[in-house]
Amino acid sequence: MNITKETTIGAIVAEDYRAAGIFNNANIDFCCNGNRTIATVCSEQNLSADELISQLQETVNATTGNSDAVSDYKSWPLDLLADFIEKKHHRYVTTQIPVIQAYLEKIIRVHGDKHPELIEIKMHFDACAGELTMHMKKEELLLFPFIHKMVQTKQSGSKITGAPFGTVQNPIRAMMHEHDIEGDRFRKIRELSNDYNVPADGCNTYSVTFATLKAFEEDLHLHIHLENNILFPKSIELEESFARE
């Protein structure tokens, strides 16, 4: 892949997810704001575009001895990718939400007086938990089944019937807006937690809580990236292909 200043960060990560590590280290949001170019991002954050491109190019050009280390999600069939997101990322969110909430409640009881920011962190996480749960249900009940239907229709060579939501772009637009909201919430959580750094008086549960929150955010980044930068654009492209037939 040849990366230039006009290449969008979402396209780079869609091509090779190892690039996500470079963007994370530079505090660049590649999932919710993946449509920005390298030039735009570097201008906004006062970074050297040439240096960033060099790091990215070195990463994506590197070979790995483990064939499973880098998943080429972009090449996956749409229905398989939708299933993967639901089975892996939706299930992860569902199982981790009560775990993190219980951890937060515990450290608030012990450390809340000296660290009132924990109460605000829990407030943001609880809001995220509620919204994400509804968000995932909408995908599982409406959007993902229609993606499956489009794939099956294309394979059978038949005509696509109308979706209950008009065009696939309508739920996708709503999903992307909700992704932006959750991305903003976790940026606030990261700031309030001092980048998930445990204070000197923090206990082991404090450390586990912040580590679990950080892992949740990292999974959410991949989750949103797979949808915003791969699943959604390819779904729109597939729907448009029916109109050209």
CORLIN-V964099 format. One record per pair of residues at least 12 apart in sequence whose C-alpha atoms are under 8 Angstrom apart, sorted by the first residue. I is the first residue (numbers start at 1). J is the second residue. Records with the same first field share a line. If there is no record, write none. Layout:
I->J / J
This chain:
1->15 / 57 / 60 / 61
2->57
3->53 / 56 / 57
4->38 / 53
5->37 / 38 / 39 / 49 / 53
6->37 / 38 / 39
7->37 / 38
8->34 / 35 / 36 / 37 / 38
9->30 / 34 / 35 / 36 / 37 / 38
10->30 / 31 / 33 / 34 / 35 / 36 / 225 / 229
11->34 / 35 / 229
13->30
14->73 / 74 / 225 / 226 / 229 / 230
15->72 / 74
16->60 / 70 / 71 / 72
17->70 / 71
18->59 / 60 / 70
19->56 / 59 / 60
22->55 / 56
28->41
30->221 / 225
31->221 / 222 / 224 / 225 / 228 / 229
32->176 / 179 / 180 / 183 / 224 / 225 / 228
33->180
34->225 / 228 / 229
38->53
73->226 / 230
74->230
78->147 / 148 / 151 / 231 / 234 / 235
79->144 / 147 / 148 / 151
81->231
82->144 / 147 / 231
85->223 / 226
86->140
89->219 / 220 / 223
90->136
93->216
94->133
96->216
97->129
100->209 / 212 / 213
101->122 / 125 / 126
103->205 / 206 / 209
104->118 / 122 / 209
105->122
107->205 / 206
111->202
117->192 / 193
118->192 / 193
120->192
121->188 / 189 / 192 / 193
124->185 / 186 / 188 / 189
125->185 / 186 / 189
128->182 / 185
132->182
135->175 / 178
143->168 / 171 / 172
146->163
147->235
150->238 / 239
159->242
160->242
168->235 / 236 / 239
169->236
172->232
176->228
179->224
186->217
193->210
196->210 / 211 / 213 / 214
197->210
198->210
